[in-house]
């Protein structure tokens, strides 16, 4: 089964081959790797502890270790399964984790001191685009709710706060997708419904016992809700923003300063694994089989594999092949640390009152997104396409165009704010 390639608003003409940008180092990547592993550019740390949450989009970190891409760059990834995003945050800040598969908005929130104690952070690369969803309970389905418009009618007919919706971290990606979707339907995510935080692996069980009417989370927990017959997919997040940024490889700025070679080696290993996953359906199937294991996602292969291959069902009778399903590489477009991607999360944090005033959007993104480290890693891996701009343009499902050019104006443009 071959999949149509998901395309963002970035033109392929904006991409130029990495070899043209990065010069002769691309010609002998293996030689370069051996020099970096053994010479003055050797990783400062050989064993790198990388946290992850049991979600399908942890795949590139896990496969970098399982397929020994890490060894190519002179390191060993120690994958550490964590229980919640708050735990990932705390362990990054304490140094118990060197880096992590982490929410984009969590890292940006820490940089500005609204997701925990302020700490300068670093984003090394993007791990995936797409692949999250908003799930609603079967109780809502029985009430005739099948989409955002019918949910709006149900909420309006009930007392405020009757319905509870869950996301995974206050400044995280899932919170922003959920709020954006509700607000687009005219439902205020703070005034009209209750809003709670639940760790991803606990979403399904909490819906099963009636603790919430809907949630936004990564896979495989949306598909799991369908298979367990407790909920249905109201919308996949790629329908909100095709090829949207999602999880990143994050760490603290101080860790990168102390371990620049290790940061580059870690990024290269995960980038190499990302390309391997996206090379074929066979590699995706193997990945699903590996990450389904108890040490990782701890779910059935069936729950993970379908949506990894773009095969969707919504639990309401609709089935489709999603052309914007989860992507880990996509010719390098997925992984580049686009400044505009990070800035978008800041606009939504400002919109929903998490930030009191507009930050210097571009300056914050330039500080966090370590394009320098990424380009060095791309050179080590070899044949990685790089864009001609650090910004990309996207059109969301409400027709709004986001390109990072006027972030304060964009943030102020939403009728519904907090």
LINDA-V886963 format. One record per residue. PSI is psi in whole degrees, -180 to 180 (NA if undefined). OMEGA is omega in radians with two decimals (NA if undefined). BURIAL is I if it has 24 or more other C-alpha atoms within 12 Angstrom, else O. Layout:
psi={PSI/PSI}
omega={OMEGA/OMEGA}
burial={BURIAL/BURIAL}
//
This chain:
psi={123/147/142/135/132/133/132/-169/-9/126/146/-25/-20/-15/137/150/139/-33/-34/-33/-44/2/-154/-18/-23/-22/-29/65/-38/-40/-45/-42/-44/-35/-46/-36/-27/-22/-152/-19/16/145/135/-30/132/-38/123/120/116/119/153/154/143/88/153/-35/9/0/-43/-33/-45/-45/-26/-36/-46/-38/5/31/-29/-38/-29/-27/19/22/170/119/124/103/127/112/126/158/-25/164/-30/-38/-42/-47/-52/-39/-29/-45/-32/-15/0/-32/140/-39/177/152/115/159/134/-50/-23/-46/-44/-37/-37/-39/-37/5/23/0/10/-168/136/132/138/130/169/135/117/-35/160/139/-32/160/151/-171/19/177/165/122/135/155/157/-25/-39/-39/-42/-23/3/10/121/-12/-175/-39/-43/-28/-41/-45/-40/-43/-42/-29/0/163/147/137/3/-39/139/134/141/144/179/-16/138/-37/10/178/-44/-37/-44/-37/-44/-49/-42/-44/-47/-47/-36/-27/-2/15/117/122/-12/-34/-33/-27/163/150/121/161/128/133/146/-49/-12/0/-51/-46/-35/-35/-37/-37/6/18/-17/158/-15/159/159/127/168/167/154/17/-22/-44/-35/-38/-36/-48/-32/-1/46/-11/180/158/115/-38/140/144/-25/-15/-27/-46/100/128/40/152/152/-107/156/166/107/157/-175/153/-35/-33/-40/-41/-40/-24/58/-37/-38/-37/-42/-43/-41/-45/-42/-43/-45/-36/-43/-44/-37/-44/-41/-45/-45/-4/-36/160/-33/-41/-36/-40/-44/-42/-45/-41/-38/-51/-14/-19/160/-33/-17/-103/-29/56/170/151/-38/-40/-33/-44/-44/-55/-26/-32/3/8/108/148/151/-1/3/11/-8/137/143/160/113/119/-6/41/-176/129/141/-15/-63/58/29/-12/-37/-42/-19/138/66/126/-38/-32/-50/-39/-33/-43/-34/-39/-36/-34/-37/-43/-41/18/10/-28/133/-30/167/128/177/88/-52/-40/-40/-46/-41/-31/-39/-47/108/76/-32/-46/-43/-45/-37/-43/-42/-37/-41/-40/-44/141/41/123/143/145/163/-7/153/2/151/157/137/150/120/172/-13/5/-8/136/129/122/5/2/-35/71/-39/-42/-42/-47/-36/-10/-11/130/-39/119/178/NA}
omega={3.12/-3.10/2.99/-3.13/3.09/-3.12/3.02/3.13/3.11/3.12/3.06/3.12/3.10/3.12/3.04/-3.02/-3.14/-3.12/3.14/-3.11/-2.95/2.95/-2.97/3.14/3.13/-2.99/-3.10/-3.08/3.13/3.11/3.13/-3.14/-3.09/3.10/-3.13/-3.09/-3.00/-3.02/-3.07/3.12/-3.13/3.11/3.13/3.07/3.11/3.09/-3.08/-3.09/-3.07/3.13/3.06/3.01/-3.13/3.13/3.14/-3.06/2.94/-2.92/-3.04/3.08/-3.11/-3.10/3.04/3.10/-3.06/-3.13/3.05/2.97/-3.14/-3.11/3.12/-3.04/2.99/-3.14/3.01/3.10/3.03/-3.10/-3.07/-3.11/-3.09/-3.01/-3.07/3.09/3.08/3.08/3.08/3.12/-3.06/-3.11/3.01/-3.09/-3.14/-3.09/3.10/2.98/3.05/-3.11/-3.11/2.80/-2.90/3.10/3.11/-3.07/3.08/-3.13/3.11/3.11/3.09/3.13/-3.10/3.05/3.14/3.10/-3.07/3.13/-3.12/3.08/3.06/-3.01/3.13/3.04/-3.04/3.13/3.00/-3.10/-3.12/2.93/3.01/2.94/3.02/3.11/3.02/-3.12/3.04/-3.04/3.08/3.08/3.08/3.09/3.14/3.11/3.10/3.13/3.12/-3.09/-3.08/-3.10/3.12/3.04/3.11/3.12/-3.12/3.13/-3.13/-3.10/-3.08/3.08/3.14/-3.14/3.13/-3.05/-3.12/3.10/-3.07/2.97/-2.91/3.13/-2.99/-3.13/-2.99/-3.10/-3.06/3.07/-3.08/3.08/-3.12/-3.12/-3.10/-3.12/3.13/-3.09/3.12/3.11/-3.13/3.10/3.13/-3.02/3.11/-3.07/-3.02/-3.13/3.04/-3.04/-3.12/3.11/3.12/3.09/-3.06/-3.08/-3.11/-3.09/-3.02/-3.11/3.12/3.05/-3.10/-3.12/3.00/-3.10/3.10/3.14/3.14/3.08/2.98/-3.07/3.06/3.05/0.23/-2.93/3.03/3.08/3.11/3.12/3.10/-3.11/3.10/3.09/3.07/-3.10/-3.11/-3.13/3.10/3.11/2.98/-3.03/3.08/3.00/3.08/-3.14/3.13/3.13/-3.14/3.05/-3.13/-3.13/3.12/2.95/-3.01/3.10/3.07/3.10/-3.12/3.11/3.11/3.13/-3.12/-3.03/-3.07/3.13/3.09/3.10/3.12/-3.12/3.11/3.14/3.14/-3.12/-3.12/3.08/3.10/3.12/3.12/3.13/-3.14/-3.12/-3.05/-3.09/-3.07/3.03/3.12/3.11/3.09/3.11/3.09/3.12/3.12/-3.14/-3.13/-3.02/3.08/-3.06/-3.08/-3.11/-3.06/-3.07/3.11/3.11/-3.13/3.07/3.14/-3.11/-3.04/-2.87/-3.04/-3.10/3.01/3.12/3.11/-3.12/-3.02/2.89/-3.07/-3.13/3.09/3.12/-3.13/3.04/-3.13/3.02/-3.00/-3.11/3.09/3.12/-3.04/3.11/-3.13/-3.07/3.10/3.12/3.10/-3.12/-3.10/-2.86/-3.08/-3.13/-3.12/3.11/-3.11/3.11/3.14/-3.13/-3.14/-3.13/3.07/3.12/-3.13/3.06/3.05/-3.13/-3.04/2.98/3.09/3.02/-3.10/-3.11/3.13/3.03/2.96/-2.96/-3.06/-3.13/3.11/-3.13/3.14/-3.14/-3.05/-3.02/-3.01/3.13/3.12/3.12/-3.13/-3.11/3.06/3.12/3.12/3.08/3.14/-3.11/3.12/3.06/3.07/3.13/3.09/-3.13/3.11/3.12/3.09/3.10/3.00/-3.09/-3.13/3.05/-3.13/-2.97/3.08/3.13/3.13/3.12/3.10/3.08/3.08/-3.01/-3.13/-2.99/-3.13/3.10/3.12/-3.12/-3.13/-2.99/-3.09/-3.14/-3.12/-3.13/3.03/NA}
burial={O/O/O/O/I/I/I/I/O/I/O/O/O/O/I/O/I/I/I/O/O/I/O/O/I/I/O/O/I/O/O/I/I/O/O/I/I/O/O/O/I/I/I/I/I/I/I/I/I/I/I/I/I/I/I/I/I/I/I/I/I/I/I/I/I/I/I/I/I/I/I/I/I/I/I/I/I/I/I/I/I/I/I/I/I/I/I/I/I/I/I/I/I/O/O/O/I/I/I/I/I/I/I/I/I/I/I/I/I/I/I/I/O/I/I/I/O/O/I/I/I/I/I/I/I/I/I/I/I/I/I/I/I/I/I/I/I/I/I/I/I/O/O/O/I/I/I/I/O/O/I/I/O/I/I/O/O/O/O/O/O/O/I/I/I/I/I/I/I/I/I/I/I/I/I/I/I/I/I/I/I/I/I/I/I/I/I/I/I/I/I/I/I/I/I/I/I/I/I/I/I/I/I/I/I/I/I/I/O/O/I/I/I/I/I/I/I/I/I/I/I/I/I/I/I/I/O/O/I/I/I/I/I/I/I/I/I/I/I/I/I/I/I/I/I/I/I/I/I/I/I/I/I/O/I/I/O/O/I/I/I/I/I/I/I/I/I/I/I/I/I/I/I/I/I/I/I/I/I/O/I/O/I/I/I/I/I/I/I/I/I/I/O/O/O/I/I/I/I/I/I/I/I/I/I/I/I/I/I/I/I/I/I/I/I/I/O/O/O/O/O/I/I/I/I/I/I/I/I/I/I/I/I/I/I/I/I/I/I/I/I/I/I/I/I/I/I/I/I/I/I/I/O/I/I/O/O/I/I/O/I/I/O/I/I/I/I/I/I/I/I/I/I/I/I/I/I/I/I/I/I/I/I/I/I/I/I/O/O/I/I/I/I/I/O/I/O/O/O/O/I/I/I/I/O/O/I/I/O/I/I/O/O/O/O/I/I/O}
//
